[in-house]
Amino acid sequence: MAQTIYHAANTRGKADLGWLKSYHSFSFGDYYNPERMNFGALRVLNDDTVDGGKGFGEHPHDNMEIISIPLKGGLKHLDSMDNEAVISDGDIQVMSAGTGIFHQEHNDDQHDAVQFLQIWVYPNVLNVEPRYDQLTLNKADRHNKLQQVLSPNKDDAGVWIYQNAWFHLGDFDKGLNTEYQLKAKGNGVYVFVLSGSIKIDGQILNTRDGFGIWDTDKFNIEVLEDAEFLLMEVPMTF
Amino acid sequence: MEKVEILAVGKHPEIMKTVLRLINSKPEWNGTIANSTDEAVALSQNTAFNVVLLCAGLDEVEAQQIKALFKIPVVQHYGGGSGLLFAEIYQALDN
């Protein structure tokens, strides 16, 4: 029988640094909740808003798969591998921090805020050579269907990471249903609702709610109101 | 009040500098850096550490050596002086 966990949007941790407002689905920074450490290999799900002209100065990372998904506005990225890029709504960015990487991220606009998800997944191999990639997705490919945006496979759709994980985005109209079939045994799926309302396994999920489901091969998603959501399938043990 | 003594072992000097700065940003914690198993063991002769963090650049053999040598919580630090650091230390102390 499937096991589930529900995280209402208003139970997330919150950081307000003035220029940065961040909601943490799992313990991060000064937000520590021993019951919210991770969902399997999914360790960080931060819902960030950065003021115009502001951003994160240079800082290091190592041994983590870091995925950024802009929701509104543009995010400028610079790193120690000489990558310089702006990612916007419709793009996905991935960094395998491996042996170590320094980077900085700033709002590309001086006035309007940028909103993005920052997602960290524990890698399945440590100390790899750092790598960076980004991809522009066709948003039409997620209308009333699930669009794969990340996988463990270099030749598959979306970006890839060093973990047995698959991410999908969906933008569904009210009244539709879709089924998600898990890709790997032992994996679970953490669902994050970007907007709208859906129902999974009897649980109604609204904007920014999170829901984990595991010990199942598949589950059904019922779309109660027009909804955009992200499915993150990750190993439950790693 | 006695400070919590945290030993961070790793080989990436710039990342270790960040890890140390973050640890020491908490008034109740004191961080010490080692860049090898031997240095970690030597430092432990003089300081009663509460937690060991395994940081950037350690290979599996060194990580296993440290886990075997220290009888206190030894935890892998992921992310390189990141937003995970505090939670990793809090969790190790809780356990």
Boltz contact constraints between the chains, C-beta under 6 A:
constraints:
  - contact:
      token1: [A, 27]
      token2: [B, 87]
      max_distance: 6.0
  - contact:
      token1: [A, 28]
      token2: [B, 83]
      max_distance: 6.0
  - contact:
      token1: [A, 29]
      token2: [B, 83]
      max_distance: 6.0
  - contact:
      token1: [A, 32]
      token2: [B, 87]
      max_distance: 6.0
  - contact:
      token1: [A, 32]
      token2: [B, 90]
      max_distance: 6.0
  - contact:
      token1: [A, 60]
      token2: [B, 15]
      max_distance: 6.0
  - contact:
      token1: [A, 60]
      token2: [B, 18]
      max_distance: 6.0
  - contact:
      token1: [A, 60]
      token2: [B, 80]
      max_distance: 6.0
  - contact:
      token1: [A, 60]
      token2: [B, 81]
      max_distance: 6.0
  - contact:
      token1: [A, 61]
      token2: [B, 79]
      max_distance: 6.0
  - contact:
      token1: [A, 61]
      token2: [B, 80]
      max_distance: 6.0
  - contact:
      token1: [A, 61]
      token2: [B, 82]
      max_distance: 6.0
  - contact:
      token1: [A, 62]
      token2: [B, 15]
      max_distance: 6.0
  - contact:
      token1: [A, 62]
      token2: [B, 56]
      max_distance: 6.0
  - contact:
      token1: [A, 62]
      token2: [B, 80]
      max_distance: 6.0
  - contact:
      token1: [A, 63]
      token2: [B, 78]
      max_distance: 6.0
  - contact:
      token1: [A, 64]
      token2: [B, 78]
      max_distance: 6.0
  - contact:
      token1: [A, 64]
      token2: [B, 79]
      max_distance: 6.0
  - contact:
      token1: [A, 100]
      token2: [B, 12]
      max_distance: 6.0
  - contact:
      token1: [A, 100]
      token2: [B, 15]
      max_distance: 6.0
  - contact:
      token1: [A, 100]
      token2: [B, 56]
      max_distance: 6.0
  - contact:
      token1: [A, 100]
      token2: [B, 80]
      max_distance: 6.0
